[in-house]
Amino acid sequence: MYLTVAFQGERGAYSEQAVLAYFGPDVTVFPSKSMKDVFESIRKKDAQAGMVPVENSLAGSINETYDLLLTYDFQIFGEVIIPVDHCLLALPGVEIERVKRVYSHPQALAQCQGFIANLGLEAIAVYDTAGSARLLTEEGMRDAAAIASRRAAEIYGLEILASGIQDNPGNRTRFYAIGTEEGRRGAVNKTVLTLATLHRPGTLYECLGVFARRNLNLLKLESRPMKDRPWEYMFYLDVQAHVKDPDFKEALEELTRYTTMLRVLGSFESARDVTMGA
């Protein structure tokens, strides 16, 4: 069992919820200021693992996470999906009519813009949802509110003025558990890899055909610019297979014919999205 798991944000952040959902309540959480700090905490052995967001069902992929996964030599060994249930929080005794400003992470503010507009509130961005809750408590602001989780309300002694205030009730975020060990193999598995193709017509098509010919389901394909090569791109792929499956091993071997770079970032049991009944 991991003793300490790093995450980005303050106590009460959705990333902390992901840590507890995946590792259980007995884990020690290690709040980190930035996403890079999560990776650095593992490298420095301040934490044995990390939990990082990789994709939101509305906003899409979190590119910083993908860039850091390529920079650091860690494995993705698991994933968890967390429903995003935004709440409007305020100091005890503050009525919603008194609230003039609302603080939260820019993405949370964007996800609740309809609710914010209906109340005519001034939206002020801070670095973290739970950090906005902490700010209210520390500053004693009685004309302001925060958008954060129910857990943040409990941790920072705030009252919930409204819950489920996100514009889309199906909002969810997928997180990766990262560290130095290999992922657990399950009934349904996923392998994340990145590659760069040879510069000739049809090479991406040939790469995708490697999976199609073996009936391997491609769950996701996304391009990212290569930082050291302007106007050249690498691709991140999620494949419904385990790296030890014979067909996938064959696919990796064939991919070397069409790529200049190929790296498996992790292979693990796929998370069950309970919010979708999957």
C-alpha contacts under 8 A as a table, 3 or more apart, distances in Angstrom:
res1	aa1	res2	aa2	distance
2	Y	5	V	7.02
2	Y	23	F	7.71
2	Y	27	V	6.70
2	Y	48	Q	6.21
2	Y	49	A	7.14
3	L	27	V	5.56
3	L	28	T	5.66
3	L	47	A	7.73
3	L	48	Q	6.94
4	T	27	V	6.16
4	T	28	T	4.55
4	T	29	V	5.65
4	T	30	F	6.42
4	T	46	D	7.71
4	T	47	A	4.92
4	T	48	Q	5.72
4	T	49	A	6.88
5	V	19	V	7.16
5	V	27	V	7.17
5	V	28	T	6.31
5	V	29	V	5.15
5	V	30	F	5.68
5	V	47	A	5.37
5	V	48	Q	6.04
5	V	49	A	4.85
5	V	50	G	5.06
5	V	51	M	7.05
6	A	29	V	6.00
6	A	30	F	4.34
6	A	31	P	5.88
6	A	32	S	6.58
6	A	38	V	5.44
6	A	41	S	6.84
6	A	42	I	7.64
6	A	47	A	5.93
6	A	48	Q	7.98
6	A	49	A	6.36
6	A	50	G	4.52
6	A	51	M	6.31
7	F	15	S	5.99
7	F	16	E	6.40
7	F	19	V	7.64
7	F	29	V	7.42
7	F	30	F	6.24
7	F	31	P	5.36
7	F	32	S	5.74
7	F	35	M	7.56
7	F	38	V	5.75
7	F	50	G	5.87
7	F	51	M	5.26
7	F	52	V	6.38
8	Q	15	S	6.63
8	Q	31	P	5.92
8	Q	32	S	4.68
8	Q	33	K	5.82
8	Q	34	S	5.48
8	Q	35	M	5.48
8	Q	37	D	7.61
8	Q	38	V	6.37
8	Q	51	M	7.96
8	Q	52	V	7.18
9	G	13	A	5.92
9	G	15	S	7.31
9	G	16	E	7.99
9	G	31	P	5.77
9	G	32	S	5.70
9	G	33	K	5.77
9	G	34	S	7.14
9	G	127	Y	7.94
9	G	128	D	5.76
9	G	129	T	7.86
9	G	130	A	6.96
9	G	131	G	6.97
10	E	13	A	5.78
10	E	31	P	5.65
10	E	32	S	7.32
10	E	33	K	7.80
10	E	128	D	7.16
10	E	130	A	5.49
10	E	131	G	5.59
11	R	16	E	6.57
11	R	31	P	6.64
11	R	130	A	6.49
11	R	152	A	7.00
11	R	155	I	7.42
12	G	16	E	6.15
12	G	17	Q	7.14
12	G	130	A	5.33
12	G	149	S	6.71
12	G	150	R	7.97
12	G	151	R	5.20
12	G	152	A	4.15
12	G	153	A	7.90
12	G	155	I	6.71
13	A	16	E	5.24
13	A	17	Q	6.67
13	A	128	D	7.39
13	A	129	T	6.25
13	A	130	A	4.90
13	A	131	G	7.94
13	A	148	A	7.48
13	A	149	S	6.97
13	A	151	R	7.92
13	A	152	A	6.86
14	Y	17	Q	4.92
14	Y	18	A	6.31
14	Y	82	I	7.54
14	Y	84	V	7.58
14	Y	149	S	7.07
15	S	18	A	4.97
15	S	19	V	6.37
15	S	51	M	6.72
15	S	52	V	6.87
15	S	53	P	7.05
15	S	175	F	7.72
16	E	19	V	4.96
16	E	20	L	6.35
16	E	29	V	7.26
17	Q	20	L	5.20
17	Q	21	A	6.01
17	Q	82	I	7.60
18	A	21	A	5.04
18	A	22	Y	6.10
18	A	51	M	7.16
18	A	80	V	6.52
18	A	81	I	7.43
18	A	82	I	6.36
18	A	175	F	6.94
19	V	22	Y	5.39
19	V	23	F	5.85
19	V	24	G	7.47
19	V	29	V	7.58
19	V	51	M	6.17
20	L	23	F	5.35
20	L	24	G	4.77
20	L	25	P	5.40
20	L	27	V	7.14
21	A	24	G	5.71
21	A	25	P	7.74
21	A	80	V	7.52
22	Y	79	E	7.78
22	Y	80	V	6.40
23	F	26	D	7.84
23	F	27	V	6.44
24	G	27	V	6.24
30	F	47	A	7.15
32	S	35	M	7.35
32	S	37	D	5.78
32	S	38	V	5.95
33	K	37	D	6.43
34	S	37	D	5.11
34	S	38	V	6.81
35	M	38	V	5.30
35	M	39	F	7.01
35	M	52	V	7.25
35	M	64	E	7.70
35	M	65	T	7.31
36	K	39	F	5.28
36	K	40	E	6.20
36	K	68	L	7.02
37	D	40	E	4.81
37	D	41	S	5.92
38	V	41	S	5.18
38	V	42	I	6.71
38	V	50	G	6.12
38	V	51	M	7.81
38	V	52	V	7.84
39	F	42	I	5.36
39	F	43	R	6.34
39	F	50	G	7.03
39	F	68	L	7.68
39	F	72	Y	7.31
40	E	43	R	4.89
40	E	44	K	5.99
41	S	44	K	5.20
41	S	45	K	5.98
41	S	46	D	4.99
41	S	47	A	5.51
42	I	45	K	4.85
42	I	46	D	6.00
42	I	47	A	4.94
42	I	48	Q	5.73
42	I	49	A	6.03
42	I	50	G	6.98
42	I	179	G	7.10
43	R	46	D	7.74
44	K	47	A	7.71
45	K	48	Q	6.20
47	A	50	G	7.24
48	Q	179	G	6.75
49	A	177	A	7.03
49	A	178	I	5.68
49	A	179	G	4.68
49	A	180	T	7.73
50	G	177	A	5.75
50	G	178	I	5.15
50	G	179	G	6.44
51	M	175	F	6.45
51	M	176	Y	5.69
51	M	177	A	4.67
51	M	178	I	6.25
52	V	65	T	6.97
52	V	175	F	5.37
52	V	176	Y	5.41
52	V	177	A	6.69
52	V	178	I	7.67
53	P	56	N	7.93
53	P	62	I	6.96
53	P	65	T	7.03
53	P	173	T	6.85
53	P	174	R	5.94
53	P	175	F	4.17
53	P	176	Y	6.29
54	V	61	S	5.84
54	V	62	I	5.09
54	V	63	N	7.67
54	V	65	T	5.97
54	V	66	Y	7.34
54	V	173	T	7.61
54	V	174	R	5.87
54	V	175	F	5.42
54	V	176	Y	6.54
55	E	59	A	7.57
55	E	60	G	5.34
55	E	61	S	4.19
55	E	62	I	5.49
55	E	173	T	5.76
55	E	174	R	5.26
55	E	175	F	7.14
56	N	59	A	5.29
56	N	60	G	4.97
56	N	61	S	6.31
56	N	62	I	7.58
56	N	171	N	7.39
56	N	172	R	5.87
56	N	173	T	4.32
56	N	174	R	6.30
57	S	60	G	5.87
57	S	170	G	7.91
57	S	171	N	5.87
57	S	172	R	5.41
57	S	173	T	6.17
58	L	171	N	6.41
58	L	172	R	7.77
62	I	65	T	5.78
62	I	66	Y	7.03
63	N	66	Y	5.19
63	N	67	D	6.27
64	E	67	D	5.13
64	E	68	L	6.21
65	T	68	L	5.18
65	T	69	L	6.14
66	Y	69	L	5.10
66	Y	70	L	6.47
67	D	70	L	5.32
67	D	71	T	6.34
68	L	71	T	4.85
68	L	72	Y	6.04
69	L	72	Y	5.55
69	L	73	D	7.27
69	L	74	F	6.95
69	L	265	L	7.27
70	L	73	D	7.27
70	L	265	L	7.84
74	F	178	I	6.40
74	F	179	G	5.30
74	F	180	T	5.37
74	F	265	L	7.56
75	Q	178	I	5.53
75	Q	179	G	5.43
75	Q	180	T	5.62
75	Q	181	E	6.57
75	Q	182	E	6.65
75	Q	183	G	7.92
75	Q	265	L	5.61
75	Q	266	G	5.08
76	I	79	E	7.96
76	I	176	Y	6.24
76	I	177	A	5.78
76	I	178	I	4.50
76	I	179	G	6.64
76	I	182	E	7.63
76	I	183	G	6.95
76	I	265	L	6.08
76	I	266	G	4.37
76	I	267	S	6.83
76	I	268	F	7.47
77	F	176	Y	7.50
77	F	177	A	5.79
77	F	178	I	5.84
77	F	179	G	7.10
77	F	181	E	6.88
77	F	182	E	5.60
77	F	183	G	3.69
77	F	184	R	6.83
77	F	266	G	5.95
77	F	267	S	6.34
77	F	268	F	5.36
78	G	176	Y	5.84
78	G	177	A	4.95
78	G	178	I	7.26
78	G	183	G	6.02
78	G	184	R	7.47
78	G	267	S	7.92
78	G	268	F	5.46
78	G	269	E	6.46
78	G	270	S	7.37
78	G	271	A	7.71
79	E	174	R	6.96
79	E	175	F	5.44
79	E	176	Y	4.45
79	E	177	A	5.66
79	E	268	F	7.94
79	E	269	E	7.80
79	E	270	S	6.73
79	E	271	A	5.66
80	V	174	R	5.81
80	V	175	F	5.33
80	V	176	Y	6.71
80	V	177	A	7.91
80	V	271	A	5.45
80	V	272	R	7.76
81	I	172	R	6.72
81	I	173	T	5.68
81	I	174	R	4.36
81	I	175	F	6.22
81	I	271	A	6.81
81	I	272	R	7.61
81	I	273	D	6.15
82	I	172	R	5.62
82	I	173	T	5.38
82	I	174	R	6.38
82	I	175	F	7.84
83	P	170	G	7.55
83	P	171	N	6.23
83	P	172	R	4.34
83	P	173	T	6.49
83	P	275	T	7.05
84	V	171	N	5.51
84	V	172	R	5.16
84	V	173	T	6.87
85	D	149	S	6.43
85	D	150	R	7.94
85	D	163	S	7.11
85	D	164	G	5.24
85	D	165	I	7.47
85	D	166	Q	7.05
85	D	169	P	7.94
85	D	171	N	7.86
86	H	108	A	7.65
86	H	112	C	7.95
86	H	147	I	6.10
86	H	148	A	5.45
86	H	149	S	5.54
86	H	150	R	7.83
86	H	163	S	6.20
86	H	164	G	5.40
86	H	165	I	5.68
86	H	166	Q	5.88
87	C	146	A	7.95
87	C	147	I	5.44
87	C	148	A	5.46
87	C	149	S	5.73
87	C	150	R	6.59
87	C	160	I	6.44
87	C	161	L	7.44
87	C	162	A	5.66
87	C	163	S	4.23
87	C	164	G	5.97
87	C	165	I	6.11
88	L	145	A	6.41
88	L	146	A	5.70
88	L	147	I	4.82
88	L	148	A	6.78
88	L	160	I	5.84
88	L	161	L	5.44
88	L	162	A	5.15
88	L	163	S	6.34
88	L	165	I	7.40
89	L	133	A	7.15
89	L	145	A	5.39
89	L	146	A	5.06
89	L	147	I	6.17
89	L	148	A	7.07
89	L	153	A	6.56
89	L	158	L	6.00
89	L	159	E	5.53
89	L	160	I	4.72
89	L	161	L	5.77
89	L	162	A	7.47
90	A	94	V	6.24
90	A	136	L	7.26
90	A	142	R	7.42
90	A	144	A	6.89
90	A	145	A	4.75
90	A	146	A	6.52
90	A	158	L	5.45
90	A	159	E	5.46
90	A	160	I	6.70
90	A	161	L	6.91
91	L	94	V	5.74
91	L	136	L	7.17
91	L	137	T	6.92
91	L	140	G	7.42
91	L	141	M	7.45
91	L	142	R	6.44
91	L	145	A	7.80
91	L	157	G	7.41
91	L	158	L	4.96
91	L	159	E	6.05
92	P	157	G	7.67
92	P	158	L	5.88
92	P	159	E	5.51
93	G	159	E	8.00
94	V	98	R	6.83
94	V	99	V	7.81
94	V	142	R	6.23
94	V	143	D	7.70
95	E	98	R	5.61
95	E	99	V	7.18
95	E	161	L	7.61
96	I	99	V	5.40
96	I	161	L	6.51
98	R	142	R	7.72
98	R	143	D	5.60
98	R	144	A	7.81
99	V	102	V	7.65
99	V	121	L	7.43
99	V	142	R	7.44
99	V	143	D	4.58
99	V	144	A	4.87
99	V	145	A	6.35
100	K	120	G	7.76
100	K	121	L	5.30
100	K	122	E	6.40
100	K	143	D	5.67
100	K	144	A	5.69
100	K	145	A	8.00
101	R	121	L	5.19
101	R	122	E	4.58
101	R	123	A	6.01
101	R	124	I	7.10
101	R	143	D	6.88
101	R	144	A	4.69
101	R	145	A	6.33
102	V	121	L	6.42
102	V	122	E	6.13
102	V	123	A	5.08
102	V	124	I	6.04
102	V	144	A	5.60
102	V	145	A	4.72
102	V	146	A	5.26
102	V	147	I	7.02
103	Y	109	L	7.91
103	Y	123	A	6.12
103	Y	124	I	4.84
103	Y	125	A	5.77
103	Y	126	V	6.52
103	Y	129	T	7.98
103	Y	132	S	5.54
103	Y	144	A	7.60
103	Y	145	A	6.32
103	Y	146	A	4.71
103	Y	147	I	6.39
104	S	108	A	6.26
104	S	109	L	6.12
104	S	123	A	7.90
104	S	124	I	6.71
104	S	125	A	5.32
104	S	126	V	5.39
104	S	127	Y	7.40
104	S	128	D	6.30
104	S	129	T	4.85
104	S	130	A	7.84
104	S	131	G	7.62
104	S	132	S	5.25
104	S	146	A	5.84
104	S	147	I	5.35
104	S	148	A	7.05
105	H	108	A	5.27
105	H	109	L	6.29
105	H	125	A	5.39
105	H	126	V	5.09
105	H	127	Y	5.38
105	H	128	D	4.80
105	H	129	T	5.06
105	H	132	S	7.64
106	P	109	L	5.10
106	P	110	A	6.21
106	P	125	A	5.21
106	P	126	V	6.97
106	P	127	Y	7.69
107	Q	110	A	5.05
107	Q	111	Q	6.15
108	A	111	Q	4.99
108	A	112	C	6.30
108	A	129	T	7.19
108	A	147	I	7.08
108	A	148	A	8.00
109	L	112	C	5.24
109	L	113	Q	5.89
109	L	116	I	7.93
109	L	123	A	6.93
109	L	125	A	7.45
109	L	147	I	7.53
110	A	113	Q	5.12
111	Q	166	Q	5.47
111	Q	167	D	5.93
111	Q	168	N	7.44
112	C	115	F	5.47
112	C	116	I	6.23
112	C	165	I	6.10
112	C	166	Q	4.47
112	C	167	D	5.36
113	Q	116	I	4.98
113	Q	117	A	5.94
113	Q	166	Q	7.92
113	Q	167	D	7.20
114	G	117	A	5.18
114	G	118	N	6.23
114	G	167	D	6.20
115	F	118	N	5.22
115	F	119	L	6.54
115	F	165	I	6.25
115	F	166	Q	7.35
115	F	167	D	7.17
116	I	119	L	5.37
116	I	120	G	6.15
116	I	121	L	5.58
116	I	122	E	7.84
116	I	123	A	7.50
117	A	120	G	4.87
117	A	121	L	6.44
126	V	129	T	7.53
126	V	131	G	7.34
126	V	132	S	6.49
127	Y	131	G	6.94
127	Y	132	S	7.98
128	D	131	G	4.82
128	D	132	S	6.36
129	T	132	S	5.33
129	T	133	A	6.88
129	T	146	A	7.60
129	T	147	I	6.28
129	T	148	A	4.89
129	T	149	S	7.66
130	A	133	A	5.08
130	A	134	R	6.34
130	A	148	A	5.66
130	A	149	S	7.23
130	A	152	A	5.69
131	G	134	R	4.99
131	G	135	L	6.07
132	S	135	L	4.96
132	S	136	L	6.41
132	S	146	A	5.55
132	S	147	I	7.23
132	S	148	A	7.42
133	A	136	L	5.30
133	A	137	T	6.62
133	A	145	A	7.90
133	A	146	A	5.48
133	A	147	I	7.40
133	A	148	A	6.70
133	A	152	A	6.50
133	A	153	A	7.13
133	A	156	Y	6.64
133	A	158	L	7.70
134	R	137	T	5.24
134	R	138	E	6.14
134	R	156	Y	6.02
135	L	138	E	5.15
135	L	139	E	5.89
136	L	139	E	5.39
136	L	140	G	5.61
136	L	141	M	5.45
136	L	144	A	7.43
136	L	145	A	7.06
136	L	146	A	7.17
137	T	140	G	5.16
137	T	141	M	7.24
137	T	156	Y	6.46
137	T	157	G	7.54
137	T	158	L	7.60
141	M	144	A	5.74
141	M	145	A	7.96
142	R	145	A	7.92
148	A	152	A	6.32
148	A	153	A	7.64
149	S	152	A	5.18
149	S	153	A	6.69
150	R	153	A	5.12
150	R	154	E	6.57
150	R	160	I	7.53
151	R	154	E	5.10
151	R	155	I	6.22
152	A	155	I	5.08
152	A	156	Y	6.05
152	A	158	L	7.92
153	A	156	Y	5.50
153	A	157	G	5.73
153	A	158	L	4.65
153	A	159	E	6.23
153	A	160	I	6.87
154	E	157	G	5.40
154	E	158	L	6.56
155	I	158	L	7.94
160	I	163	S	6.88
162	A	165	I	6.79
164	G	169	P	7.20
166	Q	169	P	6.32
166	Q	171	N	7.77
168	N	171	N	5.85
170	G	275	T	7.75
182	E	266	G	7.34
182	E	267	S	7.27
182	E	268	F	7.71
183	G	266	G	7.03
183	G	267	S	5.72
183	G	268	F	4.43
183	G	269	E	7.16
184	R	267	S	7.91
184	R	268	F	5.31
184	R	269	E	5.97
185	R	189	N	6.60
185	R	242	H	7.20
185	R	267	S	7.86
185	R	268	F	5.60
185	R	269	E	5.30
186	G	189	N	5.96
186	G	268	F	7.36
186	G	269	E	4.81
186	G	270	S	7.64
187	A	269	E	7.17
188	V	240	Q	7.41
188	V	241	A	7.50
188	V	269	E	5.89
188	V	270	S	5.80
189	N	240	Q	5.77
189	N	241	A	5.20
189	N	242	H	5.47
189	N	267	S	7.18
189	N	268	F	5.57
189	N	269	E	4.28
189	N	270	S	4.92
190	K	238	D	6.53
190	K	239	V	5.60
190	K	240	Q	4.60
190	K	241	A	5.11
190	K	242	H	5.91
190	K	267	S	5.69
190	K	268	F	5.58
190	K	269	E	6.13
190	K	270	S	5.55
191	T	238	D	5.72
191	T	239	V	5.25
191	T	240	Q	6.51
191	T	241	A	5.96
191	T	242	H	5.78
191	T	243	V	6.38
191	T	264	V	7.35
191	T	265	L	7.59
191	T	266	G	5.71
191	T	267	S	4.17
191	T	268	F	6.52
192	V	236	Y	7.19
192	V	237	L	5.71
192	V	238	D	4.66
192	V	239	V	6.50
192	V	264	V	6.08
192	V	265	L	5.40
192	V	266	G	5.40
192	V	267	S	6.40
193	L	236	Y	5.84
193	L	237	L	5.42
193	L	238	D	6.71
193	L	262	L	7.32
193	L	263	R	5.59
193	L	264	V	4.21
193	L	265	L	5.20
193	L	266	G	7.13
194	T	234	M	6.85
194	T	235	F	5.46
194	T	236	Y	4.42
194	T	237	L	6.19
194	T	261	M	7.82
194	T	262	L	5.86
194	T	263	R	5.42
194	T	264	V	6.51
194	T	265	L	7.24
195	L	234	M	5.61
195	L	235	F	5.35
195	L	236	Y	6.71
195	L	259	T	6.54
195	L	260	T	7.45
195	L	261	M	5.16
195	L	262	L	4.37
195	L	263	R	6.45
196	A	233	Y	6.71
196	A	234	M	4.51
196	A	235	F	6.23
196	A	259	T	5.45
196	A	260	T	5.55
196	A	261	M	5.07
196	A	262	L	6.73
197	T	203	T	6.16
197	T	204	L	6.43
197	T	234	M	7.38
197	T	258	Y	5.83
197	T	259	T	4.13
197	T	260	T	5.72
197	T	261	M	7.27
198	L	203	T	6.36
198	L	258	Y	5.69
198	L	259	T	5.18
198	L	260	T	5.81
199	H	203	T	7.44
200	R	203	T	6.19
202	G	205	Y	5.09
202	G	206	E	6.18
203	T	206	E	4.92
203	T	207	C	6.19
203	T	258	Y	5.98
204	L	207	C	4.99
204	L	208	L	6.27
204	L	258	Y	8.00
205	Y	208	L	5.23
205	Y	209	G	6.16
206	E	209	G	4.99
206	E	210	V	6.48
206	E	258	Y	7.24
207	C	210	V	5.30
207	C	211	F	7.40
207	C	255	L	6.11
207	C	258	Y	6.64
208	L	211	F	5.62
208	L	212	A	6.45
209	G	212	A	4.80
209	G	213	R	5.89
210	V	213	R	5.72
210	V	214	R	6.88
210	V	251	A	5.71
210	V	254	E	6.98
210	V	255	L	6.95
211	F	214	R	5.34
211	F	215	N	6.22
211	F	216	L	5.00
211	F	217	N	7.15
211	F	218	L	7.36
211	F	248	F	7.99
211	F	251	A	6.41
212	A	215	N	4.99
212	A	216	L	5.90
212	A	217	N	7.37
213	R	216	L	7.69
214	R	247	D	6.42
214	R	251	A	7.74
216	L	239	V	6.91
216	L	240	Q	6.46
216	L	241	A	6.92
216	L	248	F	7.74
217	N	239	V	5.88
217	N	240	Q	5.29
217	N	241	A	7.75
218	L	221	L	7.47
218	L	237	L	7.25
218	L	238	D	6.09
218	L	239	V	4.63
218	L	240	Q	6.33
219	L	237	L	7.43
219	L	238	D	5.20
219	L	239	V	5.54
219	L	240	Q	6.54
220	K	236	Y	7.73
220	K	237	L	5.41
220	K	238	D	4.93
220	K	239	V	7.23
221	L	235	F	6.74
221	L	236	Y	5.76
221	L	237	L	4.70
221	L	238	D	6.79
222	E	235	F	5.51
222	E	236	Y	5.24
222	E	237	L	6.65
223	S	233	Y	6.24
223	S	234	M	5.62
223	S	235	F	4.38
223	S	236	Y	6.26
224	R	233	Y	5.49
224	R	234	M	5.41
224	R	235	F	6.20
224	R	236	Y	7.68
225	P	229	R	7.90
225	P	230	P	7.42
225	P	231	W	6.78
225	P	232	E	5.95
225	P	233	Y	4.37
225	P	234	M	6.23
226	M	229	R	5.33
226	M	230	P	6.70
226	M	231	W	7.55
226	M	232	E	5.73
226	M	233	Y	5.14
226	M	234	M	6.18
227	K	230	P	6.68
229	R	232	E	5.61
241	A	245	D	6.83
241	A	248	F	6.74
242	H	245	D	5.40
242	H	248	F	7.04
242	H	267	S	5.72
242	H	268	F	6.86
243	V	248	F	6.01
243	V	249	K	6.46
243	V	267	S	5.92
244	K	248	F	7.02
244	K	249	K	6.50
245	D	248	F	5.29
245	D	249	K	6.24
246	P	249	K	5.10
246	P	250	E	6.33
247	D	250	E	5.15
247	D	251	A	6.23
248	F	251	A	4.85
248	F	252	L	6.22
249	K	252	L	5.22
249	K	253	E	6.37
250	E	253	E	5.14
250	E	254	E	6.28
251	A	254	E	5.19
251	A	255	L	6.10
252	L	255	L	5.04
252	L	256	T	6.77
253	E	256	T	5.69
253	E	257	R	7.87
254	E	257	R	5.79
254	E	258	Y	7.77
255	L	258	Y	5.55
255	L	259	T	6.31
255	L	262	L	7.92
256	T	259	T	5.33
256	T	260	T	7.52
256	T	262	L	7.21
259	T	262	L	6.60
264	V	267	S	7.74
272	R	278	A	5.90
273	D	276	M	5.61
273	D	277	G	6.36
273	D	278	A	5.30
274	V	277	G	4.89
274	V	278	A	6.05
275	T	278	A	7.76
